[in-house]
Amino acid sequence: MNSKTIANGILRAVAIMVGVVLLGWFFYKIQSVLAYLAIAAVLALLGRPIVLFLRRRLKFHNTLAVVVTMVIMLSIFLGILALFIPLIAEQSKNLSLLDIEALKGDLTTLYLQTLDYFGASTGSLTSLLDESHIEENVLKGLDLGFIPNLLNSFVNALSNFSVGLFSVLFISFFFLKDSKLMQNGILTFVPNNKESNLVKSIEKINNLLSRYFAGILLQLFILFVIYTVALLIVGVENAIVIAFLCALFNIIPYIGPIIGGVTMITLTMTSFIDADFSSVILPKALYVFIGLTIGQLIDNFFSQPFIFSTSVKSHPLEIFLIIIIAGLLFGVVGMVVAVPGYTAIKVVLKEFLADYSFVKKLTKNL
């Protein structure tokens, strides 16, 4: 092997590395578009059985079947949003009935009881706060300029949501109308001798992800039932809506259950906001917390291992690392699409790079 061959090999390796980095940077820049495509693909996967039913059983034309399916899915989405209107109205009514003076008295009593339990005194705590200059630091750090920034953020979020919703609906329509659209688009970049491998990969991915999303629905349903029972036992109004909302947060791995738990306990406390804090609100919040704990234990030790082992055929630790990495790179959206994306990558690797020992070990369960 002469020096020219070695130099060409080095240049080729450098070029490949630069190409991979540029491709990764490009994907990072268009991550929102990739998210739209991923969400639209999921919606098309969920809506495809409805389209087939309308076409085969009711003899609808393909375009009409797709339009009816889109209307059904959009109606379900708007119906879910409409469920929260009574909840918002009820919580607003509860807040309007809040007795500020009684709440202050309850908090003061709880504060004094806590100090007495830990053997502290109000004087020692006050001197500690004075020495730390907390009030002075808070006033210095308080910037009222956050108000227009908050309004701008709200407007930007609303506009981004509108663009995202339109984009997802538009892409979903064509994915539903032509189930082979994405496959044909990908085949454009694949050599002819590899087309059969890609078709097998897409079929395998559809099969695995269909089972994965069915498992996710089962997971959310189990949590929904547990949360509903806990809230009904406590006597919270709009228990079904609150349970549905908090179970839905579980779609976001790891941080979703925390957000859902805080939301459920907060809504429980505000539902009884006109009652005594120490004898009513605090015990009911504790009972709801116990229900949350039971739900998460069942989810973490039964639902998730069952879903990951039977649907995407990946180890829970493997999934945990992938979700954390995707979250660091792409935020919450990355955490949501991490498992489906990782599953698709594993299937493609098995079809195209099955001769490599690393790929064999990684995809041995597929």
C-alpha positions in Angstrom: 0.0 0.0 0.0 1.6 3.3 -1.2 1.3 6.7 0.3 -1.2 7.8 -2.4 -3.6 5.1 -1.4 -3.3 6.0 2.2 -3.9 9.7 1.5 -7.0 8.9 -0.6 -8.3 6.7 2.2 -7.8 9.5 4.8 -9.4 12.1 2.5 -12.4 9.8 1.9 -12.8 9.2 5.7 -12.6 13.0 6.3 -15.1 13.7 3.6 -17.5 11.1 5.0 -17.2 12.6 8.5 -17.8 16.1 7.2 -20.8 14.9 5.3 -22.3 13.2 8.4 -21.7 16.4 10.4 -23.3 18.6 7.7 -26.3 16.2 7.4 -26.8 16.2 11.2 -26.6 20.0 11.2 -29.2 20.1 8.4 -31.5 17.8 10.2 -31.1 19.9 13.4 -32.1 23.1 11.5 -35.2 21.5 10.0 -36.2 19.6 13.2 -39.7 21.3 13.2 -40.3 20.0 9.6 -39.2 16.6 10.7 -41.6 16.8 13.6 -44.4 17.7 11.3 -43.6 14.7 9.1 -43.4 12.4 12.1 -46.7 13.5 13.6 -48.4 13.4 10.2 -47.1 9.9 9.6 -48.5 8.8 13.0 -51.9 10.3 12.2 -51.9 8.6 8.9 -51.0 5.3 10.5 -53.9 5.8 13.0 -56.3 7.0 10.3 -55.5 4.4 7.7 -57.9 1.7 9.1 -60.8 4.3 8.9 -59.9 5.1 5.3 -59.8 1.4 4.4 -63.2 0.8 6.2 -64.9 3.6 4.3 -63.4 2.4 1.0 -64.1 -1.3 1.3 -67.3 -1.4 3.3 -69.1 1.8 2.5 -67.6 2.1 -1.1 -66.4 5.6 -0.6 -64.1 7.1 -3.2 -60.5 7.4 -2.0 -60.4 11.2 -1.7 -63.9 11.3 0.0 -62.8 8.6 2.4 -59.7 10.6 3.3 -61.7 13.8 3.8 -64.2 12.1 6.0 -61.3 10.5 8.0 -59.7 13.9 8.5 -63.0 15.4 9.6 -63.4 12.6 12.1 -59.9 13.0 13.5 -60.2 16.8 13.7 -63.6 16.5 15.4 -62.1 14.2 18.0 -59.3 16.8 18.6 -61.8 19.7 18.9 -64.0 17.5 21.1 -61.1 16.8 23.5 -60.4 20.5 23.7 -64.1 21.2 24.4 -63.9 18.8 27.3 -61.7 21.3 29.1 -64.1 24.2 28.9 -66.2 23.1 31.9 -63.0 22.4 33.8 -61.7 25.9 33.2 -65.0 27.5 34.1 -65.2 25.4 37.3 -61.7 26.3 38.4 -62.3 30.0 37.7 -65.5 29.8 39.8 -63.5 28.2 42.6 -60.8 30.8 42.5 -63.4 33.6 42.7 -64.7 32.1 45.9 -61.3 32.1 47.5 -61.2 33.6 51.0 -57.8 35.2 51.1 -57.9 35.9 54.8 -58.9 32.4 55.7 -56.1 31.0 53.5 -53.6 33.3 55.1 -54.7 32.1 58.5 -54.4 28.4 57.5 -51.0 28.9 56.0 -49.8 30.8 59.1 -51.0 27.9 61.3 -49.3 25.4 59.1 -46.2 27.5 59.2 -46.1 27.7 63.0 -46.8 24.0 63.3 -43.9 23.2 61.0 -41.6 25.4 62.9 -42.7 23.8 66.2 -42.2 20.3 64.7 -38.6 21.1 63.8 -37.9 22.9 67.0 -37.3 26.3 65.4 -38.6 29.7 66.3 -40.0 32.6 64.2 -37.3 34.9 65.4 -34.4 32.7 64.3 -36.0 32.1 60.9 -36.6 35.9 60.5 -33.0 36.7 61.4 -31.8 34.0 58.9 -33.8 35.6 56.1 -32.6 39.1 57.0 -29.0 37.9 56.9 -29.5 36.3 53.5 -31.0 39.5 52.0 -33.5 37.5 50.1 -36.1 40.3 49.8 -33.5 42.8 48.5 -32.2 40.3 46.0 -35.7 39.5 44.7 -36.5 43.2 44.3 -33.3 43.8 42.4 -33.9 40.8 40.2 -37.5 41.7 39.5 -37.8 43.0 35.9 -41.2 44.1 34.8 -40.0 43.9 31.3 -41.0 40.3 31.3 -44.7 41.3 30.7 -44.3 42.4 27.0 -41.9 39.5 26.5 -44.5 37.1 27.8 -47.1 38.6 25.5 -44.8 38.3 22.5 -44.0 34.7 23.5 -47.7 33.9 23.7 -48.3 35.4 20.2 -45.3 33.5 18.8 -46.5 30.3 20.4 -50.0 30.8 18.9 -48.7 31.5 15.5 -46.3 28.5 15.6 -49.1 26.2 16.7 -51.3 27.5 13.9 -48.6 26.9 11.3 -47.8 23.5 12.8 -51.5 22.4 12.9 -52.0 23.4 9.2 -48.8 21.7 8.2 -49.6 18.5 10.0 -53.2 18.4 8.5 -51.9 19.1 5.0 -49.2 16.4 5.1 -51.6 13.9 6.8 -54.1 14.4 4.0 -51.7 13.3 1.3 -50.2 10.5 3.4 -53.7 9.1 3.9 -54.6 9.6 0.2 -51.6 7.8 -1.0 -50.2 5.3 1.5 -47.1 4.7 -0.7 -46.3 8.4 -1.0 -43.5 8.5 1.7 -42.2 5.1 0.5 -42.0 6.3 -3.1 -40.3 9.5 -2.1 -37.7 7.6 -0.1 -37.2 5.1 -3.0 -36.1 8.0 -5.2 -32.8 8.2 -3.2 -32.2 4.4 -3.0 -30.4 2.3 -5.7 -32.5 -0.2 -7.6 -30.8 -3.2 -6.1 -31.7 -2.0 -2.6 -35.4 -1.1 -3.2 -36.6 -4.5 -1.9 -34.7 -4.1 1.3 -36.3 -0.7 1.8 -39.8 -2.0 1.2 -39.2 -4.7 3.7 -37.9 -2.1 6.2 -41.0 0.1 5.8 -43.4 -2.9 6.2 -41.5 -3.9 9.4 -41.5 -0.4 10.7 -45.3 0.0 10.2 -45.8 -3.3 12.0 -43.7 -2.4 15.0 -44.9 1.1 15.3 -48.6 0.0 15.0 -48.0 -2.3 18.0 -46.1 0.5 19.8 -48.9 3.1 19.4 -51.5 0.5 20.4 -49.4 -0.1 23.5 -49.2 3.6 24.2 -53.0 3.8 24.1 -53.2 0.9 26.5 -50.7 2.6 28.8 -52.7 5.9 28.8 -56.0 4.1 29.3 -54.6 2.3 32.4 -53.4 5.5 33.9 -56.7 7.2 33.0 -58.7 4.6 34.9 -56.4 4.8 38.0 -56.4 8.6 38.0 -60.2 8.7 37.5 -60.8 6.3 40.4 -58.5 8.3 42.7 -60.2 11.6 41.9 -63.7 10.2 42.2 -62.9 8.7 45.6 -61.7 12.1 46.7 -64.8 13.8 45.2 -63.1 16.1 42.7 -65.5 17.6 40.1 -64.7 17.0 36.5 -62.6 14.0 37.6 -62.8 12.4 34.2 -61.4 15.4 32.3 -58.6 16.0 34.8 -57.7 12.3 34.7 -57.6 12.4 30.9 -55.4 15.5 30.8 -52.9 14.2 33.4 -52.8 10.7 31.7 -52.2 12.5 28.3 -49.0 14.1 29.8 -47.5 10.7 30.0 -46.8 10.8 26.3 -43.8 12.9 27.2 -41.3 10.5 28.7 -40.1 11.1 32.3 -41.0 14.7 32.6 -44.6 14.2 31.5 -45.7 12.3 34.6 -44.2 15.0 36.8 -46.2 17.7 35.0 -49.3 15.6 35.1 -48.9 14.9 38.8 -48.4 18.5 39.7 -51.4 19.5 37.5 -53.6 16.9 39.2 -52.7 17.9 42.7 -53.0 21.6 42.0 -56.5 21.1 40.4 -57.5 18.9 43.3 -56.5 21.6 45.8 -58.3 24.4 43.8 -61.4 22.3 43.6 -61.7 22.5 47.4 -60.2 26.0 47.8 -63.1 27.3 49.9 -62.7 24.5 52.5 -60.3 24.3 55.4 -56.7 23.8 54.3 -55.4 21.5 57.0 -58.5 19.3 57.5 -59.8 19.1 53.9 -57.5 20.3 51.2 -54.2 18.8 52.4 -55.7 15.2 53.1 -57.4 15.1 49.7 -54.2 16.2 48.0 -52.4 13.4 49.9 -54.9 10.8 48.7 -54.5 12.0 45.1 -50.8 11.8 45.5 -51.1 8.2 46.6 -53.3 7.5 43.5 -50.6 9.1 41.4 -47.9 6.9 43.0 -49.9 3.7 42.4 -50.5 4.7 38.7 -46.8 5.4 38.1 -45.7 2.2 39.8 -48.0 0.2 37.6 -46.8 2.2 34.6 -43.1 1.8 35.3 -43.1 -1.8 36.3 -45.8 -3.2 34.1 -46.9 -1.0 31.2 -43.6 0.3 29.9 -41.6 -2.9 30.1 -44.5 -4.7 28.4 -44.7 -2.1 25.6 -41.0 -1.9 25.0 -40.4 -5.7 25.0 -43.4 -6.7 22.9 -43.7 -3.8 20.4 -40.3 -2.2 19.7 -38.3 -5.1 21.1 -35.8 -2.9 23.0 -34.5 -3.1 26.5 -35.9 -0.4 28.9 -32.3 0.9 29.7 -31.7 1.2 25.9 -34.9 3.2 25.5 -34.0 5.4 28.5 -30.6 6.4 27.0 -32.2 7.1 23.6 -34.9 9.3 25.1 -32.4 11.3 27.2 -30.1 11.8 24.2 -33.0 12.8 21.9 -34.3 15.2 24.6 -30.9 16.9 24.9 -30.7 17.3 21.1 -34.2 18.2 20.2 -36.1 19.0 23.4 -39.5 17.7 24.3 -40.4 16.8 20.6 -37.2 14.7 20.5 -38.3 12.8 23.6 -41.7 12.1 22.2 -40.4 10.8 18.8 -37.3 9.1 20.2 -38.7 5.6 20.5 -40.4 5.5 17.0 -37.4 7.0 15.4 -34.9 4.7 17.1 -37.1 1.7 16.1 -37.1 2.8 12.5 -33.3 3.2 12.5 -32.8 -0.3 13.9 -35.0 -1.8 11.3 -33.1 0.0 8.5 -29.8 -1.0 9.9 -30.8 -4.7 10.0 -32.0 -4.6 6.4 -29.0 -2.8 4.9 -26.1 -3.4 7.3 -26.9 -6.9 8.6 -23.4 -8.2 8.0 -21.8 -6.0 10.7 -21.4 -7.6 14.1 -22.5 -4.4 15.9 -25.7 -4.3 13.9 -26.4 -8.0 14.5 -26.1 -7.5 18.3 -28.2 -4.4 18.3 -31.0 -5.8 16.2 -30.9 -9.5 17.3 -34.4 -9.2 18.8 -36.1 -7.7 15.7 
